[in-house]
Amino acid sequence: MSFVDSLLGRPLATSEERAEHIGVAAGIPIFGLDALTSAAYGPEAAMTLLIPLGLAGVHYIVPIITAILILLGIVFFSYRQTIAAYPSGGGSYTVASENLGDGPGLLAAAALMIDYILTAAVGVSAGVEALTSADSKLLPHTLLLCLIVLTVIVIVNLRGVKDTGAAFIAPTFLFVGTLLTLVGVGVFHVITSGGHPVPVLAPPPALPATVKFLGIWLLMKAFSSGCAAMTGVEAVSNGVMAFGEPRSKKAQATLTVIIGILAVLLFGIAYLSRAYHITAMEPDASHYQSVLSILTSAVFGRGWFYYVTMASVFTALALSANTAFADFPRLARAIAAHDYLPHVFLLRGRRLLFSHGVYALTGFTTVILILFDGQTDRLIPLYAIGAFLAFTLSQAGMVVHWKNAEGGYKKHWWHMFVNGFGALATGLTTIVVLIAKFVAGAWVTALLVPVLILIMLGVKRHYTRVKREMKDMTPLNLVNLEPPIVVIPMARWDRITEKAMRFGLLLSKEIKVVHIHSDNEGDEGLEGIWDDKVLTPIRQEGLQEPELVTIPSNFRFVITPLMDYILELEDRNPGRKVAVLLPEMVVRHWWENALHGQRVQLLKLLLLLKGNQRIVVVNIPWYL
Amino acid sequence: MSFVDSLLGRPLATSEERAEHIGVAAGIPIFGLDALTSAAYGPEAAMTLLIPLGLAGVHYIVPIITAILILLGIVFFSYRQTIAAYPSGGGSYTVASENLGDGPGLLAAAALMIDYILTAAVGVSAGVEALTSADSKLLPHTLLLCLIVLTVIVIVNLRGVKDTGAAFIAPTFLFVGTLLTLVGVGVFHVITSGGHPVPVLAPPPALPATVKFLGIWLLMKAFSSGCAAMTGVEAVSNGVMAFGEPRSKKAQATLTVIIGILAVLLFGIAYLSRAYHITAMEPDASHYQSVLSILTSAVFGRGWFYYVTMASVFTALALSANTAFADFPRLARAIAAHDYLPHVFLLRGRRLLFSHGVYALTGFTTVILILFDGQTDRLIPLYAIGAFLAFTLSQAGMVVHWKNAEGGYKKHWWHMFVNGFGALATGLTTIVVLIAKFVAGAWVTALLVPVLILIMLGVKRHYTRVKREMKDMTPLNLVNLEPPIVVIPMARWDRITEKAMRFGLLLSKEIKVVHIHSDNEGDEGLEGIWDDKVLTPIRQEGLQEPELVTIPSNFRFVITPLMDYILELEDRNPGRKVAVLLPEMVVRHWWENALHGQRVQLLKLLLLLKGNQRIVVVNIPWYL
């Protein structure tokens, strides 16, 4: 226990919940890392699609990022309102299911679950990829490195929300600090040089242009790819409950800081790329460098600052998976509370978090990492679709929320307008992303969403049936309290079967001792000792005599004739309970189990599977 | 069931045992394949060690094989006597333990078990190696091929002794037929050519000699290696029970035929090798051919007969593993009957054989094949040591047997002499083999034997203790038949807990309903409904009131406080039984298990592990 305690922290009492609540400073690494790190790959994703334009492409990046920033602004104001309206956690699932109904709620739930699982897998593998591209000797160990990073994140998360925030504060602030410095110094150079800065290290020349101008299709694709920069914005609204009071205010402040920094970074990177004439490189080029790497080299050269920046990007990317770990368990809990997922997701673990959600996410992420051998970078475009679907549903839900709120649309027209505009913008974006990325893999998401919804509906159906069958508000029924018929399988007369007989006599007057007699070598049956050992003492006490049932078994089977007898007995005595007493040896060492047949275990299992409400199994343990 | 029936045959009733008995013709493939196929590698094993002598080596092979044949003759006569004296199976284990005591018995048992496991693994891999050396495309699939051959042998064996004999008769007789033809035709050529036969295909030239004459060490090593040809001779004496009456006669006849053929083959191959000036090739030479391949080419050329002979050798080698499958289960049964191995080895399966022995041997063989990646040919020398140790102990035991037999050594002096001489000869050989092969791997056997003996002693100790504790020849004790204290864990009031309450009231008047109350969200406890639903109807019936025990759980644990309560209750009530009633949901589909906590299973396990004789678990199933 001591090892577990020091690894995961001592158990927290339910009353200690308040102490686990976090503030803005811890909220940024916990819920913001996913959003912030998208600054590292969002602009590059858009710029990669501009490569065919050659050097002319640099002129398009600022407008595209500006469009994305406008969308980001809309989403930001929408979620600010949502947080205020849902102080106990306003994730897309909650908002959509409460305002739009179960169907849209499940759609949001499925989209978000896929989004979070992919976020975790992609975050880990992107971080490791950055590491392996720095030292190609590590390349063969990609999968192992991924699993190590995952393990670290899981352990930190299992220590609870507060410890997670504390652990990730430093890398997050280093990442934000270096990138803000890069943008600040870069912009300063641009301004002082009159718009024509001299790069310290010249960026690689742009590839020759293969197209002349930006077509609408290419524009759509570049915009869609750039939208990857917006994933993770949902996180804060889902986790409002993690903040201390005043909850909504702190959550809103956290969201504001995150979006603000993200906007500065995105615009700064786009602006500097144009000023320094930086184009993206083909990802499979021999001397591939990321846009961030080229940009940092251009502004600072390859000094210590370059390496600190790159290291902070690697670390932040690897840890960005943490956002998924912070939110997935809360999402799963919300869904399970509506009976759409197994109820284990409702249980709070030793550190007060919904540990089973962490386990489930770890399992799914591990499976994906192993399936793709740690090469999940191709999945990056896929998860934007889930995020945008959730955005749209959440904001459409908010429109209905305001309409039904006290005062109606007259009082809340402005709120309705903001959320409605947000829903429209993100809805259109969802369609654009789906079309632009369908062949590249969005079809996987489009396929997984209905599958997940079907599973959740099946779970709900099961729980509904169980509740209906189990619910009993009538008082205890004491009619017909008849003792059961007791069945004791007996191979020989020894102390453990004697114990079973004694217990059987307590239970009922009607006892059947069943002996399976196979004409195997040296098996004499029980008749020889029955009168002497059993009947005589029972007659002396004046108790009712148990019946000895000997069943011959020509084929040396034991379980089958026993099962047949019990089922037939139950059939012949309708309304009576049958209690099967199974003596069970409990050995001192696990290996000793191999020295005793496992027939009792098998019989127990079969009685459970083939039995019915009227058959009860009683284990009589015998400690060796 | 139908598929199993057609694969493994219908179940056989115990009364059908006689029909499963075999005759001499079936006995040869079942018990003789291992011995007979050693003709294929025994002479070669000796000749490989003569390579340093160059062409001069051919002169030594006949004397060495003659020495081995003399030893074989001694062993043959010894085992003939053993079979007559032990008509119910006279394996080394039985003979040694009955006459020399438990210690030597266990030594023989351990040696033989290792021998059989290695026989199975080496047989399979030698057969596959012959196949892969014919077509090197198959080489990467060695392990897979080994496992396929093993599967076939296991399935055939699981069909029972009779079917196994029938299946293996054809390949055995083909092997014996082709090799006898080879020897016969070869000897005819030698005689008609006046001792200087002209090979159809000249054997590859002998390597240049590196030593001048045969030193004692080299002679010992060549002799030891050639002794591999004697493994498998034990098999018949172990399996006497498989034969029909007159059992001993049929077993003796089978042994005679097997040894007779083996002697002819061994001597024939040695004689022809000298006549045709055939030397062994280094096994890792580029165009490596086995001695048998060179010999057949020399006598017949590379026509159809060559290929038939080679194919029959491959098949017989692969199937030689079958001898282990015929004998290991009988050996394990004999050891288990003395409580030195788990009792499952005593059970006869659906086809009347000791199936668990087959399973165990299959398991060990698979592990060895996987560990060595199917390259077990280096293990060939190892298993001769086990076989010779068993020979020695068996015959030493027979000496004692005759001495103690009616009439004593005056009447049986000839039997004693034969067995005594056999014991001496094989004992010396054991020492020679152990020394000559110690570094090459016999040390593994020397290490495994004591480990196995320790395991068997541990098993015996366990069974002795259990028998002592369990044995109860006193009649049923009806004193102090007091009803148990019933404990019912209850999370909420529903139909399944109501069922548990009803059953509890049948068991005892003293009922404790335990409710673990964690101050988790929305948990109101049972107090609210307790009076209304439970106490009122019980008071109406005038029954004793159950006690509601509410235990707070600050850390949301459920199992721990429950276990603590039960153990404390048991502690406070010495002499009383505690019956814990555990309601258990039985779902319709396996996946539905994921939707219900597995707390009940965990609690059951813990009660079994931490509980004691006085705690009884009652499963109350509820079928959904």
Interface residues (C-beta under 8 A of the other chain):
Chain A: P11 L12 A13 T14 S15 P342 H343 V344 L347 R348 R350 V459 H462 Y463 R465 V466 E469 M470 K471 D472 M473 T474 P475 L476 N477 L478 L481 P483 P484 W493 D494 R495 I496 E498 K499 M501 R502 F503 L505 L506 L507 S518 D519 N520 D532 K533 V534 T536 P537 I538 Q540 E541 L543 N554 F555 R556 F557 K577 A579 E584 M585 V586 E592 A594 L595 H596 G597 K604 L608 L609 G611 N612 Q613 I615 V616 V617 V618 N619 I620 P621 W622 Y623 L624
Chain B: P11 L12 A13 T14 S15 P342 H343 V344 L347 R348 R350 V459 H462 Y463 R465 V466 E469 M470 K471 D472 M473 T474 P475 L476 N477 L478 L481 P483 P484 W493 D494 R495 I496 E498 K499 M501 R502 F503 L505 L506 L507 S518 D519 N520 D532 K533 V534 T536 P537 I538 Q540 E541 L543 N554 F555 R556 F557 K577 A579 E584 M585 V586 E592 A594 L595 H596 G597 K604 L608 L609 G611 N612 Q613 I615 V616 V617 V618 N619 I620 P621 W622 Y623 L624
